Amino acid sequence: MTTPPRSEDHGSLAPTASERLALARRWERALRTTAYTPTSPVAIQRVLCELLDRLFDSLRAKQFSSAPGRMVGQRLVASHFTDEQGLSRTVEVLGQGLPASPELQGIEGLAGKVASLLGAVAAGYAAALRAQTFDQQE
């Protein structure tokens, strides 16, 4: 989602892109309160939009897989969002934002898929944090 689609009539962001961007902004603000990063809010939002694209794609796929959630957790650690509240805030924002997204309405079993995806985010986050700790000890 590096170049969001534009609405044909007004040149503004299409509803889907603007809703994802709003969720990315909420997520960025939540993460920013948990840890300092020298990266600009816009750059963080860009990364989070890419991660949201993967999560949305997973939830909308004919064959659901929670694997993209694991990658999202790993990317959060790689982006240095490793404060103890970073994962908690991520689960809070996504746990509320994904099921409420108009784009995802009508998906059968959405709540269960979101729960599975967030579990995978947590697993990927924990695995990446553990690997990072081991690397630092060597």
Stockholm file with secondary structure:
# STOCKHOLM 1.0

chainA/1-138         MTTPPRSEDHGSLAPTASERLALARRWERALRTTAYTPTSPVAIQRVLCELLDRLFDSLRAKQFSSAPGRMVGQRLVASHFTDEQGLSRTVEVLGQGLPASPELQGIEGLAGKVASLLGAVAAGYAAALRAQTFDQQE
#=GR chainA/1-138 SS CCSCCBCTTTSSBCHHHHHHHHHHHHHHHHHHTTCCCSSCHHHHHHHHHHHHHHHHHHHHSSSCCSHHHHHHHHHHHHTTCCSHHHHHHHHHHHHHHHHHCGGGTTCTTHHHHHHHHHHHHHHHHHHHHHHHHHHHHC
#=GC SS_cons         CCSCCBCTTTSSBCHHHHHHHHHHHHHHHHHHTTCCCSSCHHHHHHHHHHHHHHHHHHHHSSSCCSHHHHHHHHHHHHTTCCSHHHHHHHHHHHHHHHHHCGGGTTCTTHHHHHHHHHHHHHHHHHHHHHHHHHHHHC
//
